[in-house]
Amino acid sequence: MSLPTVKSVAALALLASCASLMAATVQPLEAHYQAARAALANGDTEKAKRELKLSLQDNPLHAQSHFLLASLLGREGEIDQATVGFSKP
């Protein structure tokens, strides 16, 4: 195996490991957000709120989680908390 080929294989291995690390950091956010959407589809708003809060712990800037949580809070009459959620990024 020539030297450029060894470097290419090493670069591909590094790229693959970085991709798996990125997927691992994204997965919890998407898992909690998707679990919240599934809970809403089943009518379980309490579970949806828990999952959205977990999603926001993982990524405080996730706009969809803020919007969905604020929508739930507003629907339940918690207007002050909903307003805070709608003002987040």
LUMVO-935868 format. One record per atom (N, C-alpha, C): y, z, x; residue number from 1; residue in three letters. Coordinates in nm, 4 decimals. Each point is the difference from the previous one (the first is absolute). Layout:
REM residues N
ATOM/Y/Z/X/NUM/ALA
...
//
This chain:
REM residues 89
ATOM/-0.1173/0.0000/0.0855/1/MET
ATOM/0.1173/0.0000/-0.0855/1/MET
ATOM/0.1234/0.0000/0.0900/1/MET
ATOM/0.0929/-0.0872/-0.0263/2/SER
ATOM/0.1194/-0.0082/0.0831/2/SER
ATOM/0.0980/0.1102/-0.0375/2/SER
ATOM/0.0950/0.0250/0.0882/3/LEU
ATOM/0.0973/0.1069/-0.0202/3/LEU
ATOM/0.0832/-0.0190/-0.1270/3/LEU
ATOM/0.0511/-0.1202/-0.0301/4/PRO
ATOM/0.0759/-0.0167/-0.1255/4/PRO
ATOM/-0.0849/0.0294/-0.1231/4/PRO
ATOM/-0.1290/-0.0315/0.0045/5/THR
ATOM/-0.0875/0.0268/-0.1133/5/THR
ATOM/-0.0180/0.1497/-0.0202/5/THR
ATOM/-0.0155/0.0758/0.1083/6/VAL
ATOM/-0.0135/0.1454/-0.0087/6/VAL
ATOM/0.1266/0.0597/-0.0590/6/VAL
ATOM/0.1151/-0.0483/0.0448/7/LYS
ATOM/0.1271/0.0497/-0.0538/7/LYS
ATOM/0.0120/-0.0343/-0.1483/7/LYS
ATOM/-0.0447/-0.1178/-0.0384/8/SER
ATOM/0.0064/-0.0406/-0.1402/8/SER
ATOM/-0.0889/0.0886/-0.0869/8/SER
ATOM/-0.1188/0.0295/0.0496/9/VAL
ATOM/-0.0921/0.0868/-0.0746/9/VAL
ATOM/0.0592/0.1400/-0.0123/9/VAL
ATOM/0.0595/0.0504/0.1075/10/ALA
ATOM/0.0614/0.1321/-0.0031/10/ALA
ATOM/0.1177/0.0021/-0.0977/10/ALA
ATOM/0.0785/-0.1062/-0.0006/11/ALA
ATOM/0.1139/-0.0077/-0.0925/11/ALA
ATOM/-0.0473/-0.0041/-0.1441/11/ALA
ATOM/-0.1060/-0.0745/-0.0261/12/LEU
ATOM/-0.0538/-0.0059/-0.1368/12/LEU
ATOM/-0.0553/0.1352/-0.0437/12/LEU
ATOM/-0.0651/0.0712/0.0914/13/ALA
ATOM/-0.0532/0.1326/-0.0318/13/ALA
ATOM/0.1133/0.0969/-0.0310/13/ALA
ATOM/0.1070/-0.0069/0.0798/14/LEU
ATOM/0.1164/0.0860/-0.0245/14/LEU
ATOM/0.0645/-0.0331/-0.1337/14/LEU
ATOM/0.0123/-0.1266/-0.0301/15/LEU
ATOM/0.0577/-0.0433/-0.1275/15/LEU
ATOM/-0.0847/0.0487/-0.1175/15/LEU
ATOM/-0.1313/-0.0094/0.0114/16/ALA
ATOM/-0.0887/0.0459/-0.1067/16/ALA
ATOM/0.0105/0.1499/-0.0207/16/ALA
ATOM/0.0107/0.0770/0.1094/17/SER
ATOM/0.0119/0.1453/-0.0154/17/SER
ATOM/0.1343/0.0375/-0.0620/17/SER
ATOM/0.1063/-0.0711/0.0352/18/CYS
ATOM/0.1312/0.0260/-0.0610/18/CYS
ATOM/-0.0020/-0.0321/-0.1487/18/CYS
ATOM/-0.0649/-0.1083/-0.0364/19/ALA
ATOM/-0.0087/-0.0384/-0.1414/19/ALA
ATOM/-0.0756/0.1047/-0.0796/19/ALA
ATOM/-0.1058/0.0552/0.0568/20/SER
ATOM/-0.0753/0.1027/-0.0729/20/SER
ATOM/0.0808/0.1282/-0.0122/20/SER
ATOM/0.0791/0.0340/0.1005/21/LEU
ATOM/0.0865/0.1180/-0.0098/21/LEU
ATOM/0.1072/-0.0201/-0.1063/21/LEU
ATOM/0.0569/-0.1195/-0.0056/22/MET
ATOM/0.1018/-0.0276/-0.1018/22/MET
ATOM/-0.0607/0.0075/-0.1388/22/MET
ATOM/-0.1192/-0.0502/-0.0170/23/ALA
ATOM/-0.0664/0.0057/-0.1300/23/ALA
ATOM/-0.0283/0.1440/-0.0389/23/ALA
ATOM/-0.0335/0.0842/0.0961/24/ALA
ATOM/-0.0295/0.1402/-0.0285/24/ALA
ATOM/0.1253/0.0733/-0.0456/24/ALA
ATOM/0.1170/-0.0339/0.0550/25/THR
ATOM/0.1213/0.0687/-0.0403/25/THR
ATOM/0.0495/-0.0498/-0.1355/25/THR
ATOM/-0.0277/-0.1235/-0.0348/26/VAL
ATOM/0.0440/-0.0545/-0.1274/26/VAL
ATOM/-0.0928/0.0436/-0.1130/26/VAL
ATOM/-0.1262/0.0170/0.0282/27/GLN
ATOM/-0.1002/0.0264/-0.1031/27/GLN
ATOM/0.0306/0.1214/-0.0882/27/GLN
ATOM/0.0350/0.1177/0.0562/28/PRO
ATOM/0.0230/0.1142/-0.0893/28/PRO
ATOM/0.1104/-0.0257/-0.1012/28/PRO
ATOM/0.1077/-0.0634/0.0434/29/LEU
ATOM/0.1097/-0.0299/-0.0917/29/LEU
ATOM/-0.0484/-0.0887/-0.1134/29/LEU
ATOM/-0.0622/-0.1076/0.0327/30/GLU
ATOM/-0.0474/-0.0904/-0.1036/30/GLU
ATOM/-0.1069/0.0658/-0.0860/30/GLU
ATOM/-0.0835/0.0814/0.0605/31/ALA
ATOM/-0.1056/0.0660/-0.0766/31/ALA
ATOM/0.0607/0.0935/-0.1040/31/ALA
ATOM/0.0980/0.0794/0.0399/32/HIS
ATOM/0.0627/0.0931/-0.0951/32/HIS
ATOM/0.0800/-0.0748/-0.1067/32/HIS
ATOM/0.0724/-0.1024/0.0412/33/TYR
ATOM/0.0787/-0.0773/-0.0953/33/TYR
ATOM/-0.0910/-0.0699/-0.1010/33/TYR
ATOM/-0.1071/-0.0595/0.0493/34/GLN
ATOM/-0.0937/-0.0683/-0.0900/34/GLN
ATOM/-0.0721/0.1001/-0.0901/34/GLN
ATOM/-0.0314/0.1185/0.0531/35/ALA
ATOM/-0.0635/0.1035/-0.0825/35/ALA
ATOM/0.0953/0.0449/-0.1108/35/ALA
ATOM/0.1282/0.0069/0.0312/36/ALA
ATOM/0.0993/0.0375/-0.1014/36/ALA
ATOM/0.0073/-0.1060/-0.1095/36/ALA
ATOM/-0.0012/-0.1245/0.0385/37/ARG
ATOM/0.0037/-0.1079/-0.0999/37/ARG
ATOM/-0.1253/0.0008/-0.0869/37/ARG
ATOM/-0.1146/0.0270/0.0612/38/ALA
ATOM/-0.1253/0.0068/-0.0762/38/ALA
ATOM/0.0031/0.1189/-0.0960/38/ALA
ATOM/0.0534/0.1133/0.0458/39/ALA
ATOM/0.0102/0.1177/-0.0861/39/ALA
ATOM/0.0906/-0.0284/-0.1190/39/ALA
ATOM/0.1084/-0.0702/0.0233/40/LEU
ATOM/0.0901/-0.0366/-0.1103/40/LEU
ATOM/-0.0697/-0.0915/-0.0993/40/LEU
ATOM/-0.0778/-0.0924/0.0517/41/ALA
ATOM/-0.0728/-0.0918/-0.0883/41/ALA
ATOM/-0.0986/0.0758/-0.0882/41/ALA
ATOM/-0.0494/0.1131/0.0510/42/ASN
ATOM/-0.0930/0.0838/-0.0767/42/ASN
ATOM/0.0708/0.1082/-0.0808/42/ASN
ATOM/0.1335/0.0025/0.0069/43/GLY
ATOM/0.0769/0.0973/-0.0766/43/GLY
ATOM/0.0112/0.1370/0.0641/43/GLY
ATOM/-0.0376/0.0144/0.1254/44/ASP
ATOM/0.0038/0.1289/0.0694/44/ASP
ATOM/0.1286/0.0099/0.0823/44/ASP
ATOM/0.1076/0.0426/-0.0652/45/THR
ATOM/0.1295/0.0042/0.0685/45/THR
ATOM/0.0065/0.1102/0.1044/45/THR
ATOM/-0.0701/0.1091/-0.0195/46/GLU
ATOM/0.0023/0.1089/0.0981/46/GLU
ATOM/-0.0624/-0.0462/0.1314/46/GLU
ATOM/-0.1129/-0.0674/-0.0072/47/LYS
ATOM/-0.0634/-0.0519/0.1217/47/LYS
ATOM/0.0894/-0.1048/0.0641/47/LYS
ATOM/0.0631/-0.0824/-0.0815/48/ALA
ATOM/0.0899/-0.1031/0.0528/48/ALA
ATOM/0.1145/0.0644/0.0780/48/ALA
ATOM/0.0588/0.1052/-0.0551/49/LYS
ATOM/0.1092/0.0684/0.0712/49/LYS
ATOM/-0.0484/0.0601/0.1313/49/LYS
ATOM/-0.1184/0.0618/-0.0006/50/ARG
ATOM/-0.0555/0.0573/0.1238/50/ARG
ATOM/-0.0194/-0.1086/0.1064/50/ARG
ATOM/-0.0583/-0.1108/-0.0412/51/GLU
ATOM/-0.0258/-0.1085/0.0945/51/GLU
ATOM/0.1301/-0.0605/0.0532/51/GLU
ATOM/0.0998/-0.0125/-0.0855/52/LEU
ATOM/0.1282/-0.0537/0.0453/52/LEU
ATOM/0.0675/0.0947/0.0988/52/LEU
ATOM/-0.0110/0.1283/-0.0233/53/LYS
ATOM/0.0577/0.0972/0.0939/53/LYS
ATOM/-0.0722/-0.0071/0.1350/53/LYS
ATOM/-0.1319/-0.0180/-0.0027/54/LEU
ATOM/-0.0750/-0.0166/0.1248/54/LEU
ATOM/0.0412/-0.1285/0.0710/54/LEU
ATOM/0.0210/-0.1040/-0.0771/55/SER
ATOM/0.0443/-0.1270/0.0564/55/SER
ATOM/0.1343/0.0172/0.0705/55/SER
ATOM/0.0895/0.0748/-0.0628/56/LEU
ATOM/0.1328/0.0210/0.0573/56/LEU
ATOM/-0.0027/0.0952/0.1191/56/LEU
ATOM/-0.0999/0.0875/0.0067/57/GLN
ATOM/-0.0144/0.0826/0.1201/57/GLN
ATOM/-0.0375/-0.0874/0.1187/57/GLN
ATOM/-0.0852/-0.0992/-0.0245/58/ASP
ATOM/-0.0416/-0.0913/0.1062/58/ASP
ATOM/0.1137/-0.0919/0.0427/58/ASP
ATOM/0.0785/-0.0464/-0.0970/59/ASN
ATOM/0.1099/-0.0919/0.0296/59/ASN
ATOM/0.1150/0.0287/-0.0960/59/ASN
ATOM/0.0948/0.0829/0.0417/60/PRO
ATOM/0.1115/0.0373/-0.0881/60/PRO
ATOM/0.0890/-0.1155/-0.0434/60/PRO
ATOM/-0.0124/-0.1150/0.0633/61/LEU
ATOM/0.0847/-0.1140/-0.0343/61/LEU
ATOM/-0.0698/-0.1025/-0.0882/61/LEU
ATOM/-0.1164/0.0320/-0.0544/62/HIS
ATOM/-0.0739/-0.0962/-0.0831/62/HIS
ATOM/0.0699/-0.0115/-0.1357/62/HIS
ATOM/0.0730/-0.1081/-0.0166/63/ALA
ATOM/0.0852/-0.0179/-0.1178/63/ALA
ATOM/-0.0795/-0.0035/-0.1306/63/ALA
ATOM/-0.1159/-0.0649/-0.0003/64/GLN
ATOM/-0.0783/-0.0100/-0.1232/64/GLN
ATOM/-0.0462/0.1379/-0.0467/64/GLN
ATOM/-0.0369/0.0862/0.0944/65/SER
ATOM/-0.0426/0.1351/-0.0371/65/SER
ATOM/0.1168/0.0799/-0.0575/65/SER
ATOM/0.1171/-0.0133/0.0626/66/HIS
ATOM/0.1190/0.0682/-0.0528/66/HIS
ATOM/0.0305/-0.0474/-0.1418/66/HIS
ATOM/-0.0025/-0.1299/-0.0197/67/PHE
ATOM/0.0332/-0.0556/-0.1310/67/PHE
ATOM/-0.0999/0.0443/-0.1069/67/PHE
ATOM/-0.1281/-0.0085/0.0323/68/LEU
ATOM/-0.1020/0.0365/-0.0979/68/LEU
ATOM/0.0050/0.1491/-0.0329/68/LEU
ATOM/0.0173/0.0837/0.1024/69/LEU
ATOM/0.0097/0.1442/-0.0241/69/LEU
ATOM/0.1251/0.0326/-0.0816/69/LEU
ATOM/0.1116/-0.0618/0.0337/70/ALA
ATOM/0.1230/0.0239/-0.0758/70/ALA
ATOM/-0.0156/-0.0460/-0.1447/70/ALA
ATOM/-0.0695/-0.1104/-0.0211/71/SER
ATOM/-0.0237/-0.0485/-0.1363/71/SER
ATOM/-0.0827/0.1007/-0.0795/71/SER
ATOM/-0.1031/0.0545/0.0632/72/LEU
ATOM/-0.0827/0.1007/-0.0679/72/LEU
ATOM/0.0800/0.1251/-0.0327/72/LEU
ATOM/0.0769/0.0452/0.0969/73/LEU
ATOM/0.0807/0.1207/-0.0224/73/LEU
ATOM/0.1029/-0.0220/-0.1099/73/LEU
ATOM/0.0638/-0.1160/-0.0017/74/GLY
ATOM/0.0975/-0.0307/-0.1038/74/GLY
ATOM/-0.0644/-0.0058/-0.1368/74/GLY
ATOM/-0.1192/-0.0566/-0.0073/75/ARG
ATOM/-0.0719/-0.0087/-0.1272/75/ARG
ATOM/-0.0368/0.1386/-0.0532/75/ARG
ATOM/-0.0212/0.0947/0.0922/76/GLU
ATOM/-0.0357/0.1365/-0.0392/76/GLU
ATOM/0.1224/0.0883/-0.0219/76/GLU
ATOM/0.1197/-0.0577/0.0111/77/GLY
ATOM/0.1220/0.0748/-0.0266/77/GLY
ATOM/0.0563/0.0730/0.1204/77/GLY
ATOM/-0.0571/-0.0184/0.1163/78/GLU
ATOM/0.0498/0.0646/0.1212/78/GLU
ATOM/0.1044/-0.0915/0.0638/78/GLU
ATOM/0.1133/-0.0105/-0.0677/79/ILE
ATOM/0.1034/-0.0979/0.0349/79/ILE
ATOM/0.0597/0.0256/0.1377/79/ILE
ATOM/0.0267/0.1264/0.0340/80/ASP
ATOM/0.0609/0.0294/0.1307/80/ASP
ATOM/-0.0915/-0.0435/0.1132/80/ASP
ATOM/-0.1279/0.0310/-0.0090/81/GLN
ATOM/-0.0942/-0.0399/0.1049/81/GLN
ATOM/-0.0179/-0.1522/0.0010/81/GLN
ATOM/0.0013/-0.0601/-0.1152/82/ALA
ATOM/-0.0136/-0.1453/-0.0085/82/ALA
ATOM/0.1189/-0.0690/0.0668/82/ALA
ATOM/0.1189/0.0532/-0.0211/83/THR
ATOM/0.1203/-0.0568/0.0587/83/THR
ATOM/-0.0083/0.0044/0.1522/83/THR
ATOM/-0.0492/0.1106/0.0528/84/VAL
ATOM/-0.0171/0.0113/0.1457/84/VAL
ATOM/-0.0994/-0.1056/0.0478/84/VAL
ATOM/-0.1090/-0.0175/-0.0720/85/GLY
ATOM/-0.0997/-0.0996/0.0381/85/GLY
ATOM/0.0539/-0.1418/-0.0044/85/GLY
ATOM/0.0822/-0.0303/-0.0983/86/PHE
ATOM/0.0558/-0.1345/-0.0096/86/PHE
ATOM/0.1037/-0.0261/0.1084/86/PHE
ATOM/0.0600/0.1051/0.0538/87/SER
ATOM/0.1007/-0.0195/0.1035/87/SER
ATOM/-0.0609/-0.0122/0.1388/87/SER
ATOM/-0.1292/0.0234/0.0142/88/LYS
ATOM/-0.0666/-0.0142/0.1303/88/LYS
ATOM/-0.0201/-0.1478/0.0299/88/LYS
ATOM/-0.0165/-0.0317/0.1299/89/PRO
ATOM/-0.0181/-0.1409/0.0396/89/PRO
ATOM/-0.1242/-0.0611/-0.0579/89/PRO
//
